[in-house]
Amino acid sequence: MPNSRSAAKRLRQNAVLQQRNKAIKSAMKTQIKTVMTAVSEGDFEKADAEFRAAAKKLDRAGARGIIHRNTASRKKSRLSAAIRKAKATA
């Protein structure tokens, strides 16, 4: 238990931020899985549309510090490469 009022407030704030970060991370991961599913099914129009949404979520998470900016860039790059590779083989 916190010993001061300010520590109690920080505890409350941290709990709220933790929930928010968890929700954003979860949505981001779900979006990435949606892109990969569309790629594996060969639905490239859906994959492109979902990739745009995933890129936006990744950029947002990177900008807010939920994940590192370079991690967001790396994930976008790998998704893009997966889509290009699947299109080339199809």
Protein Blocks (a to p, Z undefined) as FASTA:
>chain_A
ZZbfklmmmmmmmmmmmmmmmmmmmmmmmmmmmmmmmmmnopaklmmmmmmmmmmmmmmm
mmnomacfklmmmmmmmmmmmmmmmmmmZZ
